[in-house]
Amino acid sequence: MSQYDCASIEKRWQEMWREDAVYRFDPKSDKPIYSIDNPPRYTSGPLHLGHATGYSLIDFAARYRRMKGFNVFFPLCFDVNGTPIEVKVEKKHNITKLDLPRAEYRKLCSDYANGFIDEMTHHFEILGESMDPSIYYQTDAPYYRRVTQISFAKLFKKGLVYKANFPVNWCPRCMTALADAEVEYEDNVNKLNYIKFQISGGSPDEYVMVATTRPELLCTCKCVAVHPDDKEKQHLIGKELVVPLTGRLVKVISDPKVQMEYGTGNVMICTIGDKDDLEWAMKYHFEMEKGIDETGKMTALAGKYEGMPVKEAREAAIEDLREQGILVKQEDNPQNVSICWRCHTPIEYLQVPQWFLKTTSLKEQVLKRADEIKWYPEFMKIRLQDWTNSLAWDWVLSRQRIFATPVPVWECKECGHA
């Protein structure tokens, strides 16, 4: 028996599938339709084993349904848009989106992204993925962008999208807003800095010790919080403290969210160091002072640290606190840090005007519909329920990108009407 020649045999079958259009969706067929919302693959690089695994799982469903007599709608498609491609292009050419005219930047992205499509299509073919190229689409095509913009316009007319100046996840390297689903987390060890906050009007020996990982944000400190059940700190509630390096006065408040066992049990609330700060700022309606700008540098509010990148400003603030005798000690602090899903830069929470979709008002409808669906596997229903219940704010739709579908909104310069 001759040796099995997989290369030639597989090539022959691939040609037969292509020539006979074996996987073609027939819009005129009387068979029941099984539609697969195939997630378009970013054209930011060649396929890897993760794609082979993920798309093969989808392909299993497509093949099974064909065997069951369904007319399967399973398009070949690619995502030729947005952050992943821009990040790759910027790294390749050592640029940022601010370095080039928009048209030139878009062309670089388009050339880069479209350069992978033929190769990726071939890889899907040799993997045996049964996608239908006759219903092909890619997300940078004019017809696709038109559909996207029409969808936005319909949501706008229904009052389901709105513009607001609300804190969002912000990547200072990509200079864009991110949805929660675009934020990843990595373990890190930073320094917990124990700092003296002098009691206003008190003697030099009267101070409150605060532990913080973000001393560069002392310039946006709004208050210091203690737990209402912390008996040793009840006498502090209502007192005014002097914020180090700035001299501003803030009050001590009580809040049940404070973790008494973390650090000193005295929490500096600023705008905005982390998600806890954001929740407190919203709860107490604090003014959203902006200590960090969209490029990840300190603003004029930071005084002498203005213009410094966050990490550099943090180190400078720590050194100044040490020289003034205000920094008592430092401890290693294991922390789960929020990072951008594409460039892995630590994110900030910035208040930047964005367009939002009213997702929180739709939570009950989503959960109700989930009960009407037969789930395979069943645990995916739990995942959807957990994700839906975790939504605390509306979904941010807009991104500060160039290689993407523009938001189809024109605003009056005089009155702001959209």
Order of alpha helices (4+ residues) and beta strands (2+ residues): alpha-beta-beta-alpha-beta-beta-alpha-alpha-alpha-beta-alpha-beta-beta-beta-beta-beta-beta-beta-beta-alpha-alpha-beta-beta-alpha-alpha-beta
